[in-house]
Amino acid sequence: MRRKLTIALCLIFLVSGLIRIGVSALMIGQAQGWWLFDGEAVVALADTQRFIADRGTNLAGFTPLSYFAFIAFMGVTISLGAIGQLWRKRWGMALIILYLASHAALFVNFWTVNPKILLWALTVAMAGLLAWANGPEDEGARVLA
């Protein structure tokens, strides 16, 4: 049962990471003028540009382009972390923790708390559940990377 839970959680992490990568790639292309979508893509890019411009605090100096590149980095880390956890490798959880730290760093960078913090808290809980589910089956067992 724990293995099935591990697989389910890893698939959720993998899909969410792939979505982050895909959306970031679309937004980077839109921001750079490589392609021109309309509708939601235009609104999302404008909202991001406005958010970054209106923030009094932007410690890392994000531009819309670097912000979307950072989101893509986060997608890569959680996707690879999910794959690593499927393979029961320690580096998988390390990458998921890096993702969580990166996500938290965005709140610190912009010195803001918004409803996305609930998504972050859910992800922290899921990572904890994954660490338990993918851990040793009994007290004496060790999972080696």
N, C-alpha and C positions, 0 to 999 in steps of 0.2 A: 504494500500500500504506500509506503514512503517513497518508493521508486516512482510510482505513478504520479505522486504529488510533485516530486522533483521534476519530472518530465513536463507536467502541466505548467509549473512555475517558470521553468526555463523557456518553454514555448512562448509564454506571455512576455517574458523579458526579451526574447529574440524578436518577436513581432514588433514590440514597442520600439526596439532599437532600429529595426529596419525601416519603420515609419519615420523615425527621427532622421535617419540618413536620407531617405527619399524626399521628405519635405524640405530638408535643408538644401539638398541639391537643386530642387526646383526653385527655392527662394534665392539661392546664390545665382542661379542662371537668370532669374527674373531681375535681380538687382544689378547684374552685370550687363543686362541687355542681350544675353545670348538667345533668349526666346521671350516672347511677350504673350503671356496669358492674360485673360481678363477675369472679371468676377472676383471670386474669393482670393485668388493669388494676389491681385492688385490691392485688395483691402488688407490682407495679412501683411504684405510688405509695407504698406503705408502705416498700418498700426504699429509695426515694429520700429519703423523710422521715427514715428512720433514719440513712442515710448522712450527710445534711447535719447532723442533730442530733448525731451521734457524732464528727464531725470536730473536732479541736482547732483546726484552721486553716481559715478560710473568709474569705479576704481581702476579697472583694467583698460578703460578707454575704448570700449567696444564700439565699432561701427556696425551697421546692419550686416555687412559682409562678414566681419570677424565674429559677430554674434552667431550667425547661421553656421559658420565653420565650427564654432565651439559646440553648437547643438549637434552637428554631424559627428564630431569627436565623441560626444556623449553617446550617440547612437552606436558608434563603433565599439566603445568600451563595454556597453551593456550587452550588445550582441555577441561579442567575443567572450564576455564573461559567462553568458548563458551557455554557449557552446562548451566552454571549459568545464562548467558545472555538469553538463550532460556527460562529459568524459570523466567526471569526478577528479578534476585537477584543481589543486589549490589556487592556481593563478586565476581560475574562473571566478572564485569569490573575491579575490583581490581586485579584479577588474570591475566587478559589480560594486564593490566598496568605492573604487575610484569614481565610478559613475555617480554614486550617491554623494560623494564629496564634491564633485563637479556641479551637481545640481544645487547643492547647498551653497556653493560658492557664488552662484548667480544671485541668490537672495542677498548675500553679503555684498557682492559687487554693486548692485543697484540700491542697496540699503532699503529693501522693500520686502514686505510680506503680502502675498496675494493668495487667492484661492488655490494656486498651484502648490502651495505648501502642503495641502491635504494629499495631493498626488504623491509628493515626496514622502510624506509620513506613511502612506500606504505602501510605497515601494520599500521603505525601510522595514516595515513589518513583513513584507513578502520575502525580503532578503534574509531576515531572521528565520522565517519559516523554512526557507530553502536551505539555510545552513543546518538546521535541525534535520530536515528530511533527507538531506544528502550526506549526513554525518554517518559515523560508524553504526552498524546495526546493533552492536552490543558494546558493553563497557570495555572489553579487552581488544576490540578490533581497532585497527589504525588504517586510515586512508592515506596512502603515500602518493605524492605528486609524481 
